[in-house]
Amino acid sequence: MKIKLANIKKAQKLLNKRECVAIPTETVYGLAANAYSDKACKKIYKLKNRPRNNPLIVHYLNSQILRRDCKFNKDFQKLYKLFCPGPITFILNLKKKSKISKIVTNKKNTLAVRFPKHPITRSLLKKLSFPLAAPSANMSSKVSAVSSSDVKDDFGKKIKYVLEGGRSSIGLESTIIDVRNKPKILRLGGIEVSAIERSLKKKIIMNNNSKKISSPGQFKLHYSPGIPIRLNAKKINKQEAYLSIKKGNYDKPNFYFLSVNGSMKEAAKNLYSILRRIKKDKYRSIAVGKIPNIGLGKTINDRLKRASKF
């Protein structure tokens, strides 16, 4: 997509005034504000109706700028070199002199940081004198937005501006890894855990403690379309949509598929838009067929499991 400088400047102007702007990323759209400003970050929580104990991910252009705020170690530097910019978020220790708002971190001494790959958002970050706090641009606990129209459906005119960037190419949030001590996965995402393990040449711990909220994306209820979801369903109830990993021979109006041929990459990209479509089609619930728990299938299953807590 062509970068329109007029759009970048409009977003820049609003962000400099401590307003919130929806921005495109390769994972999902984000609701962005000045990460150094308490006033700006409070607006994110208010707009999303987000619990204040749920920290925010902060988006940087590069590690050189991040060095002002966070301490580095070898694992971070190695993963940064291999996967950034891209769909991976790191938990790092803050420096004492960091300007990051305590609203962002919930007064913790750690920070979730990411380096988005989307060219439009990277162009915006180059224009700013501060990093961007940016959780997903949707109401808290609901389905993430993967297009500007999704953002507008959720917020209407409550957001000052939506920076158009087309549809998100990955469609799932970033993988979150705590690299402060022994590397630990806090949220599955757009990069498979096996790829991280190969890069670091060590086994990565999976954190399953949802009671201790140390990073974004750890609440049990999340990514919900606002209707009940049944997992590994074998039968379909009345007024219920059926969601399959691949198209198959289904031709009924209540049958939806994530991929034509079962591609996990395609399924991941389509997941949120199809959940939104099913809700708009006014089905009362969703029956989900079995999805292979391999590769990105693990992330898809994680999202559907959390959405089923509705």
C-alpha positions as CSV (number, residue, x, y, z in Angstrom):
1,M,0.0,0.0,0.0
2,K,1.3,3.5,-0.9
3,I,2.2,5.7,2.0
4,K,0.3,8.9,2.0
5,L,2.3,11.6,3.8
6,A,-0.8,13.7,4.4
7,N,-2.3,10.8,6.5
8,I,1.0,10.3,8.4
9,K,1.1,14.1,9.2
10,K,-2.5,14.1,10.4
11,A,-1.9,11.2,12.7
12,Q,1.3,12.8,13.9
13,K,-0.5,16.1,14.7
14,L,-3.1,14.3,16.8
15,L,-0.6,12.2,18.7
16,N,1.4,15.3,19.5
17,K,-1.7,16.7,21.0
18,R,-2.0,13.6,23.3
19,E,-5.0,12.2,21.3
20,C,-5.5,8.5,20.4
21,V,-5.1,7.3,16.8
22,A,-5.8,3.8,15.4
23,I,-2.8,2.5,13.5
24,P,-2.2,-0.4,11.2
25,T,0.2,-3.2,12.0
26,E,1.0,-6.5,10.5
27,T,-0.7,-8.3,13.4
28,V,-3.8,-6.3,14.2
29,Y,-4.8,-2.6,14.3
30,G,-3.6,-0.8,17.4
31,L,-5.1,2.1,19.5
32,A,-2.1,4.3,19.8
33,A,-1.0,7.2,22.0
34,N,2.1,8.9,23.4
35,A,3.7,6.3,25.7
36,Y,5.4,9.1,27.7
37,S,2.1,10.9,28.5
38,D,-0.2,9.9,31.4
39,K,-3.0,11.9,29.9
40,A,-2.7,10.2,26.5
41,C,-2.5,6.7,27.9
42,K,-5.5,7.2,30.2
43,K,-7.5,7.9,27.1
44,I,-6.6,4.4,25.7
45,Y,-8.0,2.7,28.8
46,K,-11.1,4.8,28.8
47,L,-11.9,4.2,25.1
48,K,-11.3,0.5,25.3
49,N,-12.9,0.1,28.7
50,R,-9.7,-1.8,29.6
51,P,-8.9,-2.9,33.1
52,R,-6.1,-0.7,34.5
53,N,-4.1,-3.7,35.7
54,N,-3.7,-4.9,32.1
55,P,-0.4,-3.3,30.9
56,L,0.1,-1.9,27.4
57,I,2.6,-2.9,24.6
58,V,4.8,0.0,23.5
59,H,5.9,0.2,19.9
60,Y,9.3,1.5,18.9
61,L,11.0,2.1,15.6
62,N,14.2,0.3,16.6
63,S,16.4,-0.9,19.5
64,Q,18.5,2.2,19.4
65,I,15.6,4.3,20.5
66,L,14.4,1.6,23.0
67,R,17.8,1.8,24.7
68,R,16.6,5.1,26.3
69,D,14.0,3.2,28.3
70,C,15.0,-0.5,28.7
71,K,17.9,-2.7,29.7
72,F,19.1,-5.3,27.1
73,N,20.4,-8.8,27.4
74,K,21.9,-11.4,25.0
75,D,18.6,-13.3,24.4
76,F,16.8,-10.1,23.5
77,Q,19.5,-9.0,21.1
78,K,19.6,-12.3,19.4
79,L,15.8,-12.5,18.9
80,Y,15.6,-8.8,17.9
81,K,18.2,-9.4,15.1
82,L,16.3,-12.4,13.8
83,F,12.6,-11.4,14.1
84,C,12.4,-7.6,14.2
85,P,10.7,-5.7,12.9
86,G,7.9,-8.3,13.3
87,P,5.2,-10.0,15.4
88,I,7.1,-10.5,18.6
89,T,6.8,-8.6,21.9
90,F,9.6,-8.6,24.6
91,I,9.2,-8.1,28.3
92,L,12.3,-6.1,29.5
93,N,13.4,-4.3,32.6
94,L,12.8,-0.6,32.6
95,K,15.6,1.8,33.3
96,K,15.1,4.1,36.3
97,K,15.3,7.2,34.2
98,S,12.8,6.0,31.6
99,K,10.0,8.4,30.7
100,I,7.5,5.7,30.1
101,S,4.2,6.5,31.8
102,K,3.4,4.4,34.9
103,I,-0.1,4.1,33.4
104,V,1.4,1.9,30.7
105,T,3.2,-0.5,33.0
106,N,0.6,-0.5,35.9
107,K,3.5,0.9,38.0
108,K,5.7,-2.2,37.3
109,N,9.4,-2.0,36.6
110,T,9.0,-4.0,33.3
111,L,7.8,-3.0,29.9
112,A,6.3,-4.9,26.9
113,V,7.9,-3.7,23.7
114,R,7.5,-4.4,20.0
115,F,8.9,-3.2,16.7
116,P,6.1,-3.2,14.1
117,K,6.8,-4.2,10.5
118,H,3.9,-2.3,8.8
119,P,5.5,0.4,6.6
120,I,2.9,3.0,7.3
121,T,3.3,2.7,11.1
122,R,7.1,2.7,10.7
123,S,6.8,5.9,8.7
124,L,4.7,7.4,11.5
125,L,7.2,6.3,14.2
126,K,10.0,8.1,12.3
127,K,8.1,11.3,12.6
128,L,7.5,11.1,16.4
129,S,9.7,12.0,19.3
130,F,8.1,9.3,21.5
131,P,7.2,5.6,21.2
132,L,3.5,4.6,20.9
133,A,1.6,2.7,23.5
134,A,-0.8,0.6,21.4
135,P,-3.0,-2.3,22.5
136,S,-5.4,-3.8,19.9
137,A,-8.0,-1.3,18.6
138,N,-11.1,-3.0,19.9
139,M,-13.3,-2.9,23.0
140,S,-11.7,-4.8,25.9
141,S,-12.2,-8.6,25.8
142,K,-13.7,-8.5,22.3
143,V,-12.4,-9.6,18.8
144,S,-9.3,-7.7,17.6
145,A,-9.6,-5.4,14.6
146,V,-7.7,-6.4,11.4
147,S,-9.0,-3.6,9.2
148,S,-9.9,0.1,9.5
149,S,-13.6,-0.8,9.1
150,D,-13.4,-3.1,12.1
151,V,-12.0,-0.2,14.2
152,K,-14.9,2.0,13.0
153,D,-17.4,-0.7,13.8
154,D,-16.2,-0.8,17.4
155,F,-15.6,2.9,18.1
156,G,-17.5,4.9,15.5
157,K,-16.5,8.6,16.0
158,K,-15.0,8.1,19.5
159,I,-11.5,7.8,17.9
160,K,-10.2,11.0,16.4
161,Y,-8.5,9.3,13.4
162,V,-8.0,5.9,11.9
163,L,-4.7,5.7,9.9
164,E,-5.6,3.5,6.9
165,G,-3.2,0.6,6.2
166,G,-5.2,-2.1,4.5
167,R,-5.9,-5.4,6.1
168,S,-3.4,-6.8,8.6
169,S,-1.2,-9.4,6.9
170,I,-0.9,-11.8,9.9
171,G,-4.2,-11.3,11.6
172,L,-3.2,-12.5,15.1
173,E,-1.4,-10.6,17.9
174,S,2.3,-10.8,18.5
175,T,4.0,-13.6,20.5
176,I,5.0,-12.3,23.9
177,I,8.2,-13.5,25.5
178,D,9.7,-12.5,28.8
179,V,13.5,-12.5,28.2
180,R,14.6,-11.1,31.6
181,N,15.8,-14.4,33.1
182,K,14.9,-17.8,31.6
183,P,12.9,-17.0,28.4
184,K,9.2,-17.6,29.0
185,I,6.3,-17.4,26.6
186,L,3.4,-15.3,28.1
187,R,1.2,-15.3,25.0
188,L,1.2,-17.4,21.8
189,G,1.1,-15.3,18.6
190,G,2.3,-14.7,15.1
191,I,5.7,-16.3,15.6
192,E,5.8,-20.0,16.4
193,V,7.5,-21.0,19.7
194,S,9.5,-23.7,17.8
195,A,11.1,-20.9,15.7
196,I,12.2,-19.1,18.9
197,E,13.5,-22.2,20.5
198,R,15.6,-23.0,17.4
199,S,17.0,-19.5,17.4
200,L,18.0,-19.5,21.1
201,K,18.9,-23.2,21.0
202,K,17.0,-23.9,24.2
203,K,13.6,-25.0,25.4
204,I,11.2,-22.2,26.2
205,I,8.9,-22.3,29.2
206,M,5.2,-21.7,28.7
207,N,3.5,-19.5,31.3
208,N,0.0,-20.8,32.2
209,N,-0.6,-18.6,35.3
210,S,-3.5,-16.3,34.2
211,K,-4.0,-15.1,37.8
212,K,-0.8,-13.1,37.7
213,I,-1.1,-10.4,35.0
214,S,2.4,-9.5,34.0
215,S,1.8,-8.6,30.4
216,P,-1.0,-7.9,27.9
217,G,-3.1,-10.8,26.6
218,Q,-3.2,-12.9,29.8
219,F,-6.9,-12.5,30.8
220,K,-8.9,-15.7,30.5
221,L,-11.8,-14.0,28.6
222,H,-10.4,-12.4,25.4
223,Y,-11.0,-12.1,21.7
224,S,-14.8,-12.8,22.1
225,P,-17.3,-12.0,19.3
226,G,-19.9,-11.6,22.0
227,I,-21.7,-14.9,21.5
228,P,-21.1,-18.4,23.0
229,I,-18.4,-20.6,21.3
230,R,-18.3,-24.4,21.6
231,L,-14.9,-26.1,20.8
232,N,-14.3,-29.4,19.0
233,A,-18.0,-29.6,18.2
234,K,-19.3,-32.7,16.4
235,K,-23.0,-31.5,16.1
236,I,-24.5,-28.2,15.2
237,N,-27.5,-26.7,17.1
238,K,-30.3,-24.6,15.7
239,Q,-29.4,-21.0,14.9
240,E,-25.7,-21.9,15.3
241,A,-22.9,-21.2,12.9
242,Y,-20.3,-23.9,12.2
243,L,-16.6,-22.9,11.9
244,S,-14.2,-25.2,10.1
245,I,-10.5,-25.0,9.5
246,K,-10.9,-25.7,5.8
247,K,-13.7,-25.4,3.2
248,G,-14.4,-29.1,2.4
249,N,-17.7,-29.8,0.7
250,Y,-19.8,-27.5,2.8
251,D,-22.3,-25.3,1.0
252,K,-24.8,-24.4,3.8
253,P,-25.2,-20.7,4.7
254,N,-24.3,-21.4,8.4
255,F,-21.0,-23.0,7.5
256,Y,-17.9,-20.9,7.6
257,F,-14.3,-21.8,6.9
258,L,-10.9,-20.3,7.9
259,S,-8.9,-21.6,4.9
260,V,-9.6,-23.1,1.5
261,N,-7.2,-26.0,1.9
262,G,-6.4,-26.0,5.7
263,S,-3.4,-23.5,5.6
264,M,-2.7,-22.4,9.1
265,K,-1.3,-19.1,7.9
266,E,-4.4,-18.3,5.9
267,A,-6.6,-19.5,8.8
268,A,-4.9,-17.2,11.3
269,K,-5.3,-14.2,8.9
270,N,-9.0,-14.9,8.5
271,L,-10.0,-15.9,12.1
272,Y,-11.0,-12.5,13.5
273,S,-12.8,-11.2,10.4
274,I,-14.8,-14.4,10.2
275,L,-15.8,-14.3,13.9
276,R,-17.0,-10.7,13.3
277,R,-18.9,-11.8,10.2
278,I,-20.7,-14.6,12.1
279,K,-21.8,-12.1,14.7
280,K,-23.1,-9.7,12.1
281,D,-25.0,-12.6,10.4
282,K,-26.9,-12.8,13.7
283,Y,-26.1,-16.4,14.8
284,R,-26.7,-17.0,18.5
285,S,-23.6,-19.2,18.9
286,I,-20.6,-20.8,17.1
287,A,-19.7,-24.5,16.9
288,V,-16.0,-24.9,16.1
289,G,-14.7,-28.1,14.5
290,K,-11.4,-29.6,15.6
291,I,-8.4,-27.5,14.6
292,P,-5.0,-29.2,14.5
293,N,-2.9,-28.1,17.5
294,I,0.3,-27.6,15.5
295,G,2.2,-24.5,14.4
296,L,-0.1,-21.4,14.2
297,G,-3.0,-23.8,15.0
298,K,-1.8,-23.6,18.7
299,T,-2.4,-19.8,18.6
300,I,-5.7,-20.2,16.9
301,N,-6.9,-22.7,19.5
302,D,-5.6,-20.4,22.3
303,R,-7.7,-17.5,20.9
304,L,-10.8,-19.6,20.5
305,K,-10.4,-21.1,24.0
306,R,-10.3,-17.6,25.5
307,A,-13.2,-16.4,23.4
308,S,-15.3,-19.4,24.6
309,K,-15.2,-18.1,28.2
310,F,-18.0,-15.7,27.2
